[in-house]
Amino acid sequence: KMIEGGVLEDQGDSRVCVVYDSDMLSDLRKNLKTAMPGDHWLHAMAIKSAPLQFLLKEAVLDGFGLEAASYLEVKMAEEAGCPPDRIVFDSPAKTVNEIRYALSAGLLLNCNSMTELRRLQKAYPTVQVHPKARIGIRINPLIGAGSIANLSVSKKDSKFGVQDQNEILQAFEAFPALSALHVHTGSQGMELSQLAAGALVAVELAEKINKKCGHKRVSTIDIGGGLSANYDNFVTTPTFDQYASELKQTVPEIFSNSDVAIVTEFGRALVAKAGFVLTGVEYMMRGDPSKPVAITHAGADLFVRPCYDPKHFSHRFTAYDSNGVKRKGEDIKVDIAGPLCFAGDIIGREVNLPESLDEGDWIAVHDCGANTYALWSRHCSRQAPAVYGITRRTDNAKNESDGVEVVLMKEKEAESNVLAFWK
């Protein structure tokens, strides 16, 4: 519809855009709240996976909190209308001023290390601490790596979390303001059993702390996120229900004990399957007749990970002609190249696409809702693309011939913004 209706003509020569299915986003949030229900659960969407303001606002309106990996992500959460006590601040490199702000604003702040905790303890008496502020320690459960080393954070050489549980026990004894534990085992490539095992380490440590202190000291357990997304087909798997089942087998008490607040930090699983990128084919290169190259406007500026680590990150592709009709015919191997000026700017290698693919066509890149626009690169100084939303559930959509409404959610970046960045 977007191609046929000429929606992208409004973007001029920039033949690329990001599209989110608003209905699917809503359904994914609903699925999570259904799988892990109850007022003692705080589902905080990880901003870094898709830090677009309209997505954050929609999540907050649906009762979600927001997880921030930097101070400016905290400010984005505030701008999205998220109550401070539903903002989780997890940066691994918090400055003293950022720690002071989190305490005064009433955030849930998870200390990444004992060094960071000592800085917080030193700052604590000098700050007017908000009564809703919560302080936690991130633990490294040492579960081991998943299938992608760079996204696995439960190894001995990890920069995340405290490994020595005795240090944590002593910290809770010495600092009464501590009330939370945080664990995040890893993300894409982690098995459900590994994620649940990380949660178990946190739950068991909380029991040890409560016993050592003689009363309930741990009132919040943040089990992180990390649920993988499936990039092989249209099926959404693993699901939140599947993960909840694993958790119920491993740590059933987090469902039954409503006296302890449970926090989650899902990102990719909430947005990846709900987004796609649409890019035009500027022309074809046929130097190797057996494997032509489609030159497009989506490259390593959007697809950082697929270009630099294609072994672990790849997408599915569908081709359409200039009228929006799906290309058919015999498939051949095609490399899909981007517009950047280096040889590795290939977002799809040896992709099976119809031999008829040609200049003026369009390619849809599927499952781009997470860590795509969020990883936008300034290399070669191109404008960040426009972002659209599609829905079938509004009155406007129902009045359309095909039952779909397309809405511009974020305009293409202005040329002046790019030029100003380098000044």
Stockholm file with secondary structure:
# STOCKHOLM 1.0

chainA/1-423         KMIEGGVLEDQGDSRVCVVYDSDMLSDLRKNLKTAMPGDHWLHAMAIKSAPLQFLLKEAVLDGFGLEAASYLEVKMAEEAGCPPDRIVFDSPAKTVNEIRYALSAGLLLNCNSMTELRRLQKAYPTVQVHPKARIGIRINPLIGAGSIANLSVSKKDSKFGVQDQNEILQAFEAFPALSALHVHTGSQGMELSQLAAGALVAVELAEKINKKCGHKRVSTIDIGGGLSANYDNFVTTPTFDQYASELKQTVPEIFSNSDVAIVTEFGRALVAKAGFVLTGVEYMMRGDPSKPVAITHAGADLFVRPCYDPKHFSHRFTAYDSNGVKRKGEDIKVDIAGPLCFAGDIIGREVNLPESLDEGDWIAVHDCGANTYALWSRHCSRQAPAVYGITRRTDNAKNESDGVEVVLMKEKEAESNVLAFWK
#=GR chainA/1-423 SS CTTTTTGGGGGTTCCEEEEEEHHHHHHHHHHHHHHSCSTTEEEEEEGGGCCCHHHHHHHHHTTCEEEESSHHHHHHHHHTTCCGGGEEECCTTCCHHHHHHHHHHTCEEEESSHHHHHHHHHHGGGSCCCTTCEEEEEECCCCCCCSCGGGBCCSTTCSSSBCCHHHHHHHHHHCTTEEEEEECCBSTTCCHHHHHHHHHHHHHHHHHHHHHHTSCCCCEEECCCCCCCCCSSSCCCSCHHHHHHHHHHHCTHHHHCTTSEEEECCCHHHHGGGEEEEEEEEEEECSSTTSCEEEESCSTTTCHHHHHCTTTCCCCEEEECTTSCBCCSCEEEEEEECSSSSTTCEEEEEEEEETTCCTTCEEEECSCSSSSGGGCCCTTCCCCCEEEEEESSSHHHHHSTTSCEEEEEECCCCHHHHHHHTC
#=GC SS_cons         CTTTTTGGGGGTTCCEEEEEEHHHHHHHHHHHHHHSCSTTEEEEEEGGGCCCHHHHHHHHHTTCEEEESSHHHHHHHHHTTCCGGGEEECCTTCCHHHHHHHHHHTCEEEESSHHHHHHHHHHGGGSCCCTTCEEEEEECCCCCCCSCGGGBCCSTTCSSSBCCHHHHHHHHHHCTTEEEEEECCBSTTCCHHHHHHHHHHHHHHHHHHHHHHTSCCCCEEECCCCCCCCCSSSCCCSCHHHHHHHHHHHCTHHHHCTTSEEEECCCHHHHGGGEEEEEEEEEEECSSTTSCEEEESCSTTTCHHHHHCTTTCCCCEEEECTTSCBCCSCEEEEEEECSSSSTTCEEEEEEEEETTCCTTCEEEECSCSSSSGGGCCCTTCCCCCEEEEEESSSHHHHHSTTSCEEEEEECCCCHHHHHHHTC
//
